[in-house]
């Protein structure tokens, strides 16, 4: 064993720590995202009575007026999955 051996061990160990840290950060990010989605859903729940009074057609046209193409693309993709029970 020489200094090169210990440098390689340190490099390997540091890489493992970095990998674990990145995985931990991804887990944290996912948890935060899940919590934020849940909190946002509570906002929608308060509107449910008003939403039930409107038609789905007026909702879809309203989305077209207020969203970018990218947002509409995501919404349409979701609607297609929802309609097809995916």
C-alpha positions in Angstrom: 0.0 0.0 0.0 1.2 3.4 -1.0 -0.2 6.9 -1.3 -1.7 6.2 -4.7 -3.7 3.4 -3.1 -5.1 5.7 -0.4 -5.8 8.4 -3.0 -7.8 5.9 -5.1 -9.7 4.7 -2.0 -10.5 8.4 -1.1 -11.6 9.1 -4.6 -13.9 6.0 -4.7 -15.3 6.8 -1.3 -16.0 10.4 -2.3 -17.8 9.3 -5.4 -20.0 6.9 -3.4 -20.8 9.8 -1.0 -21.7 12.0 -3.9 -23.9 9.3 -5.5 -25.7 8.8 -2.2 -26.2 12.5 -1.8 -27.7 12.8 -5.3 -30.1 9.9 -4.6 -31.0 11.5 -1.2 -31.7 14.8 -2.9 -33.9 13.1 -5.6 -35.9 11.4 -2.8 -36.3 14.8 -1.0 -37.3 16.6 -4.2 -39.9 13.9 -4.9 -41.3 14.2 -1.3 -41.5 18.0 -1.5 -43.2 17.7 -4.9 -45.8 15.3 -3.5 -46.5 17.5 -0.6 -46.9 20.6 -2.8 -49.3 18.7 -5.1 -51.3 17.6 -2.1 -51.5 21.1 -0.7 -52.5 22.5 -4.2 -55.2 19.8 -4.4 -56.7 21.2 -1.2 -57.2 24.5 -3.1 -59.1 22.7 -5.8 -61.3 20.9 -3.4 -62.7 24.2 -2.1 -63.8 25.1 -5.7 -65.6 21.7 -6.3 -69.1 23.1 -5.9 -68.5 25.8 -8.5 -66.7 23.4 -10.8 -69.7 21.1 -10.8 -71.9 23.9 -12.1 -69.7 24.4 -15.2 -69.6 22.2 -18.2 -66.5 20.3 -19.3 -66.7 21.9 -22.7 -66.5 25.4 -21.2 -63.6 24.2 -19.0 -61.6 23.0 -22.0 -62.2 26.2 -24.0 -61.2 28.2 -21.0 -57.9 26.2 -20.8 -57.2 27.1 -24.4 -57.5 30.8 -23.7 -55.3 30.9 -20.6 -52.5 28.4 -21.3 -49.4 28.2 -23.4 -49.0 25.5 -26.1 -46.7 23.5 -23.7 -49.3 23.7 -20.9 -52.1 22.8 -23.3 -50.1 19.8 -24.6 -49.6 18.6 -21.0 -53.3 19.0 -20.3 -54.4 17.3 -23.5 -52.1 14.4 -22.8 -53.6 14.1 -19.3 -57.1 14.3 -20.6 -56.5 11.6 -23.2 -55.2 9.3 -20.4 -58.1 10.2 -18.2 -60.7 9.6 -20.9 -59.1 6.2 -21.7 -58.8 5.2 -18.0 -55.0 4.9 -18.2 
